[in-house]
């Protein structure tokens, strides 16, 4: 996959480096030439430009990019302006950093729903999440096992846990499911609200676009998600 990471501070540089190590093409962007120079040998490309300047941003290969991560930290104004420009440029997928609840609310009002709180979540966790198709969130228990939230795919719709037999086929447990509904934030913008449905049983039904919480070995989870991806591609 192709990523652009805007802001090469501690969080941005860490996530850019880890995504590169995972085999992705990563372009790092920062207004500071010293930060760009420090990353040149660690990621695919490092570019010095002002991500709040529309003319400068037009030089980035945004149309060919899968994900843009706005990782600018303390300068909240620059963060919001850069995110707004990415929205205006119709970037395929935007993920932005937020320092406080007000900044998060402003980003949500702009229509940006994927928001990072690096003070609460490690760069490694987010790098793992970005690199897995369909993952909503993840928590790494150790180097081998994880708990992963993923959207329930179309092929699972209206089927029971027993019918799907994910444990038998993939050696993965479904811990719970979450119903996804729309809500409003403090400024009236539409946001997603997840409601936990409790412990699953054999007769629990799964519904498309809700979320299932999985526990298992990382290789087994990846195998399951790869199967979902192949099914989706075949349908298209």
C-alpha positions as CSV (number, residue, x, y, z in Angstrom):
1,X,0.0,0.0,0.0
2,X,1.0,3.6,-0.4
3,X,1.0,6.0,2.5
4,X,1.7,9.7,3.0
5,X,2.6,10.7,6.5
6,X,2.4,14.5,7.2
7,X,4.4,15.6,10.2
8,X,7.6,13.7,11.1
9,X,7.7,14.3,14.8
10,X,8.1,11.4,17.2
11,X,4.8,9.8,16.3
12,X,4.8,10.5,12.6
13,X,8.4,9.4,12.1
14,X,7.8,6.2,14.1
15,X,4.7,5.2,12.2
16,X,6.3,6.1,8.9
17,X,9.3,3.9,9.7
18,X,7.2,0.9,10.8
19,X,4.9,1.1,7.8
20,X,8.0,1.1,5.6
21,X,9.4,-2.0,7.4
22,X,6.1,-3.7,6.7
23,X,6.8,-3.4,3.0
24,X,4.6,-0.4,2.2
25,X,5.6,2.6,0.1
26,X,5.7,5.6,2.5
27,X,6.2,9.3,1.7
28,X,7.1,11.4,4.8
29,X,6.3,15.2,4.7
30,X,7.4,17.9,7.1
31,X,8.1,21.6,6.9
32,X,11.3,21.1,8.8
33,X,14.3,20.2,6.5
34,X,16.2,18.7,9.5
35,X,13.4,16.2,10.2
36,X,13.2,15.3,6.5
37,X,16.9,14.7,6.3
38,X,16.8,12.4,9.4
39,X,14.2,10.2,7.7
40,X,15.6,10.0,4.1
41,X,17.3,6.7,4.7
42,X,14.5,5.2,6.8
43,X,11.5,5.5,4.6
44,X,10.7,5.4,0.8
45,X,10.7,9.2,0.3
46,X,11.0,12.2,2.5
47,X,9.9,15.6,1.3
48,X,10.1,19.1,2.8
49,X,7.0,21.2,2.1
50,X,4.3,23.2,3.9
51,X,1.2,20.8,4.1
52,X,-1.0,23.8,4.8
53,X,-0.2,25.4,1.4
54,X,-2.6,24.3,-1.3
55,X,-0.1,24.9,-4.1
56,X,2.6,22.9,-2.3
57,X,0.2,20.1,-1.5
58,X,-0.7,19.7,-5.2
59,X,2.9,18.4,-5.7
60,X,2.1,15.3,-3.6
61,X,0.9,12.1,-5.4
62,X,-2.4,12.1,-3.6
63,X,-4.4,10.3,-6.3
64,X,-2.1,7.3,-6.1
65,X,-2.1,7.2,-2.3
66,X,-4.2,4.7,-0.3
67,X,-3.9,6.6,3.1
68,X,-2.9,10.0,4.2
69,X,-2.0,10.2,7.9
70,X,-1.9,13.8,9.3
71,X,0.4,13.3,12.3
72,X,1.2,17.0,13.1
73,X,1.3,17.3,16.8
74,X,1.4,20.5,18.9
75,X,0.5,23.0,16.1
76,X,-3.3,22.2,16.2
77,X,-4.0,24.9,13.6
78,X,-1.6,23.4,11.1
79,X,-3.0,19.9,11.8
80,X,-6.6,21.0,11.1
81,X,-5.6,23.0,8.0
82,X,-3.6,20.1,6.6
83,X,-6.5,17.7,7.2
84,X,-8.9,20.2,5.6
85,X,-6.7,20.4,2.5
86,X,-6.6,16.6,2.3
87,X,-10.4,16.5,2.5
88,X,-10.7,19.2,-0.2
89,X,-8.3,17.2,-2.4
90,X,-10.6,14.2,-2.1
91,X,-8.0,11.9,-0.6
92,X,-9.2,8.3,-0.5
93,X,-8.7,7.8,3.2
94,X,-7.6,10.4,5.8
95,X,-6.5,9.6,9.3
96,X,-5.7,12.6,11.5
97,X,-4.0,13.1,14.9
98,X,-5.9,14.9,17.7
99,X,-4.4,16.3,20.9
100,X,-7.6,17.2,22.8
101,X,-11.4,16.6,22.6
102,X,-12.1,20.0,21.0
103,X,-9.7,19.2,18.1
104,X,-11.3,15.8,17.7
105,X,-14.7,17.4,17.5
106,X,-13.5,19.9,14.9
107,X,-12.0,17.1,12.8
108,X,-15.2,15.0,13.1
109,X,-17.3,18.1,12.0
110,X,-15.0,18.2,8.9
111,X,-16.1,14.7,8.1
112,X,-12.9,13.0,9.3
113,X,-13.9,9.9,11.3
114,X,-10.6,8.1,11.8
115,X,-8.7,10.0,14.5
116,X,-5.5,9.1,16.3
117,X,-4.7,9.8,20.0
118,X,-1.0,8.9,20.1
119,X,-0.8,9.9,23.7
120,X,-3.1,7.0,24.4
121,X,-2.2,4.6,21.6
122,X,1.3,3.5,20.4
123,X,2.5,4.0,16.8
124,X,3.1,0.3,16.6
125,X,-0.5,-0.5,17.3
126,X,-1.7,1.9,14.6
127,X,0.9,0.6,12.1
128,X,-0.5,-2.9,12.7
129,X,-4.0,-1.7,12.2
130,X,-3.3,0.2,9.0
131,X,-1.5,-2.9,7.5
132,X,-4.5,-5.2,8.0
133,X,-7.5,-5.0,5.6
134,X,-10.8,-4.3,7.4
135,X,-9.4,-3.7,10.8
136,X,-11.2,-1.1,12.9
137,X,-8.9,-1.4,16.0
138,X,-6.5,-3.8,17.5
139,X,-4.7,-4.6,20.7
140,X,-1.5,-6.6,20.7
141,X,-1.3,-8.9,23.7
142,X,2.2,-10.1,22.9
143,X,4.3,-10.7,19.7
144,X,2.0,-13.5,18.6
145,X,-1.6,-12.9,19.8
146,X,-3.9,-10.0,19.4
147,X,-7.5,-8.8,20.0
148,X,-8.8,-7.3,16.8
149,X,-12.0,-5.4,15.9
150,X,-13.1,-5.8,12.3
151,X,-16.2,-5.0,10.3
152,X,-18.4,-8.1,9.7
153,X,-18.2,-8.9,6.0
154,X,-21.1,-9.4,3.6
155,X,-20.6,-13.1,3.4
156,X,-21.2,-13.5,7.2
157,X,-24.5,-11.5,7.2
158,X,-27.4,-13.1,9.0
159,X,-25.4,-16.3,9.8
160,X,-24.8,-17.7,13.3
161,X,-21.5,-18.2,15.0
162,X,-22.1,-22.0,14.8
163,X,-22.8,-21.9,11.1
164,X,-19.6,-20.0,10.3
165,X,-17.4,-22.1,12.6
166,X,-14.6,-19.6,12.6
167,X,-13.0,-21.3,15.6
168,X,-12.9,-24.6,13.7
169,X,-11.6,-23.2,10.4
170,X,-9.3,-20.5,11.7
171,X,-8.7,-21.3,15.4
172,X,-10.1,-17.8,16.2
173,X,-12.5,-16.9,18.9
174,X,-15.3,-14.2,18.5
175,X,-15.4,-12.6,21.9
176,X,-18.3,-10.2,21.2
177,X,-20.0,-8.1,18.6
178,X,-20.8,-4.4,18.4
179,X,-23.7,-2.7,16.8
180,X,-22.8,0.4,14.7
181,X,-25.2,3.3,14.8
182,X,-25.1,7.0,14.0
183,X,-24.9,9.7,16.7
184,X,-24.1,13.4,17.0
185,X,-21.1,15.1,18.6
186,X,-21.1,18.4,20.5
187,X,-21.2,20.4,17.2
188,X,-23.9,18.4,15.7
189,X,-21.7,16.4,13.3
190,X,-22.7,12.8,12.5
191,X,-20.4,10.2,14.2
192,X,-20.4,6.5,14.6
193,X,-21.4,5.0,17.9
194,X,-20.5,1.4,18.8
195,X,-22.7,-0.6,21.3
196,X,-21.3,-3.8,22.7
197,X,-23.8,-6.7,22.3
198,X,-22.4,-9.0,25.1
199,X,-20.7,-12.4,25.0
200,X,-21.5,-14.4,21.8
201,X,-23.0,-17.8,21.8
202,X,-23.4,-20.5,19.2
203,X,-26.7,-19.1,18.0
204,X,-25.6,-15.4,18.0
205,X,-26.2,-13.9,14.5
206,X,-23.8,-11.6,12.8
207,X,-24.9,-8.7,10.7
208,X,-23.0,-6.9,7.8
209,X,-21.1,-3.7,8.8
210,X,-21.4,-4.4,12.5
211,X,-18.2,-5.1,14.3
212,X,-16.9,-8.4,15.6
213,X,-14.1,-8.6,18.2
214,X,-11.7,-11.5,17.5
215,X,-9.0,-13.2,19.6
216,X,-6.3,-15.4,18.1
217,X,-2.8,-15.8,16.7
218,X,-1.7,-13.0,14.4
219,X,-1.1,-15.4,11.5
220,X,-4.6,-16.8,11.8
221,X,-6.3,-13.4,12.0
222,X,-4.3,-12.3,9.0
223,X,-5.5,-15.5,7.1
224,X,-9.1,-14.7,8.0
225,X,-8.9,-11.1,6.9
226,X,-7.1,-12.0,3.7
227,X,-10.0,-14.4,2.9
228,X,-12.5,-11.5,3.4
229,X,-10.4,-9.3,1.1
230,X,-10.3,-12.0,-1.6
231,X,-14.1,-12.4,-1.4
232,X,-14.7,-8.7,-1.6
233,X,-12.4,-8.4,-4.7
234,X,-14.2,-11.4,-6.3
235,X,-17.5,-9.6,-5.8
236,X,-16.2,-6.5,-7.5
